[in-house]
Amino acid sequence: MIGIIMFGVALVLLLTGFPVAFVFAGVALVFGVFAEGFELFAFMPYRIMSIMENSIMMAVPMFIFMGNVLQKTKLAEQLLEAMGQLFGRIRGGVAVSTILVGCLLAASTGVVGASVVAMGVISLPVMLKYNYDKKLATGVICASGTLGQIIPPSIILIILGDVMGVPVGDLFKSALLPGAMLVGAFILYVLIYAYFKPESAPALPESESAGHGVKPCWNAFKAIAPPLALIFAVLGSIFYGIATPTESSAIGGAGAILLAMLYRQCSWKVLWESSKETVKVTSMVFAIFIGATAFSMVFSYTGGEEIIEELMFSLPGEKWGFLIISMLVILVLGFFIDFVEISFIVVPMLYPVAQLMGIDLTWFAILIAMNLQTSFLTPPFGFSLFYLKGVAPPQVKTTDIYKGVIPFILIQLLVLSSIIVFPGFYGFD
């Protein structure tokens, strides 16, 4: 039972807010020395070297750099302005525009915090000005900002691909339809809400929405075309076998610089700040990765994996019981800890069981990614909630944001359930 106690201690320490990498490494060191002695860590240098030589994980800093550069190009502002003019004349049009922009930002930048903040600064005041329901407005922004966790190129999918040994390109392809279904479900909810409560999601006046005609469509096209070209370059190079995900991340980084030049936002200051932010985030991810490797090594040695396997195989319903319980565990943990910790600690315990049960690992990885996306919305520690609260006007209360995300959490769980129940529809065996 040493491994199970070790896992519980790590969870408690994570909830205290202590740095994640040091929690994993420290708990592993204490329990490893107790179980075996310092000799257990003789192979840690080789494990660390294998992490640093991992070509798949090289895509992480490049995609982070791509997102940081695009974040500084005013891309979100231009997209929101153009989309608002295009869809503003329909009920709930600004909310629909926000969802579509969130989708485009997800596929180009993938930076949740930047997306939520940008849309909170630009879209939220417009929606409040025209008497949108505060709960709907805040819920739309938070949910749209998290789409980068499932829509490729997603950092979650890269991490899961490496942890589970699944080709990242396959995960990117498999995530397209679930991501599109989620976007469609969000838009459908907004349109239905606006239909039954028109006073809570009104259309913009003719002067604000730029009216009908070619001009708003042309403005939207000019705003959408550059990021779409980058998206097609990155994902198309993977899907058509021209480049590996790691190589396509370099294409994305170079493309982001070209877009910054196109928007006349490229400067040494932008490149320096983007590079510095990239180093910070990448260092955090790899520090957690190294700590998690030590944790997994000790957990396996102390027999934790065998206990997990026995427990999962004893569940009623076999495969379906395992899927339901594992999704519930990840969902509940997502209320309190970050997706990176779950990916590096919980997923390595679950995917070997899924493999033994004959579950398609690509399908299982998409289920986990969709579930982890929900963790950005779930109170009390959903990051999107904090990002939006930081830029929201004083009249928007924290309770408005918490209530606003509930329908979108339920929509995400509904889409997740549809992937479980109808895998064939999404292209899984």
Secondary structure, DSSP 4 states (H G I P E B T S, - for coil): -HHHHHHHHHHHHHHTT--HHHHHHHHHHHHHHHHT-GGGGTTHHHHHHHHHT-TGGGHHHHHHHHHHHHHTTTHHHHHHHHHHHHHTTSTTHHHHHHHHHHHHHHHHT--HHHHHHHHHHHHHHHHHHTT--HHHHHHHHHHHHTGGGTSSS-HHHHHHHHHHT--HHHHHHHHHHHHHHHHHHHHHHHHHHHHH-GGGSPPPPHHHHT-SSHHHHHHHHHHHHHHHHHHHHHHHHHHTTSS-HHHHHHHHHHHHHHHHHHTT---HHHHHHHHHHHHHHHHHHHHHHHHHHHHHHHHHHTTHHHHHHHHHHTSTTTHHHHHHHHHHHHHHHHTTS-HHHIIIIIHHHHHHHHHHTT--HHHHHHHHHHHHHHTTTSTTT-HHHHHHHHHS-TTS-HHHHHHHHHHHHHHHHHHHHHHHH-GGGGT--
